[in-house]
Amino acid sequence: MTISGLKPVARQSTETMVTEHLRDFILSGQIAPGGRLTEIALAEQLGVARSTLRMSLHRLAAEGMVTLVPYTGWHVAALSARDVWEIWTLRGSLESLASRLAAERPEPEVHDALDAACAALETACAGGSLREITEADFALHRAIIAASGHGRLAAQYRVVEQQVQLFIATSNSFVATGPEDIIAQHAPLIAALRARDPAAAAAAAWAHDQTEGARMTEWLAAQETTPA
């Protein structure tokens, strides 16, 4: 008997698991940007020590997911208009190039993976679960990056992908008008990728990020003028 194909079981620390749970909670859209995170309540809910929880929050702060406000406590990161502009322009540049390169790839398996990611988003939108839609939404953009075959591009995307996830979760939860709106946002990009049209894919990716950036900026402005 040979066991050379077996891989070691990954062991995760409690801090890592708490960090993942908190990240998933934030990205679920159950708490709005700027929402307060109470250490005592979170530690009790997760069944961990406050010191462990605090270390996880500091890790999420390094990812740009949460912020620590002096004398106030922890809050979900609240995107400013400048944050939105920086995220969508950087994301748009990377995703536009990745979409062009992905559409140019000749390998059938690359396009099979893209088709699967596109179909997963369409299925999630048809199902109506916001959590599943948001997961499939980010998975599609991540699949485009992977399909580009550009290692350095992928490395740069990983630097900001947590903030991209927060952007997508916020947009889908508070800006989009529903599943039909979300799938409509992606329709030109999906069509261009399926048609294997590099120029159209690049343009659609940029237009998608630009449009969502503008909508997010408008939503933020509306929150500032709405009485608490």
Secondary structure as GFF3:
##gff-version 3
##sequence-region A 1 228
A	DSSP	alpha_helix	14	27	.	.	.	ID=ss1
A	DSSP	beta_strand	36	37	.	.	.	ID=ss2
A	DSSP	alpha_helix	39	46	.	.	.	ID=ss3
A	DSSP	alpha_helix	50	62	.	.	.	ID=ss4
A	DSSP	beta_strand	66	69	.	.	.	ID=ss5
A	DSSP	beta_strand	73	76	.	.	.	ID=ss6
A	DSSP	alpha_helix	81	104	.	.	.	ID=ss7
A	DSSP	alpha_helix	108	127	.	.	.	ID=ss8
A	DSSP	alpha_helix	130	147	.	.	.	ID=ss9
A	DSSP	alpha_helix	151	170	.	.	.	ID=ss10
A	DSSP	pi_helix	171	175	.	.	.	ID=ss11
A	DSSP	alpha_helix	179	195	.	.	.	ID=ss12
A	DSSP	alpha_helix	198	225	.	.	.	ID=ss13
###
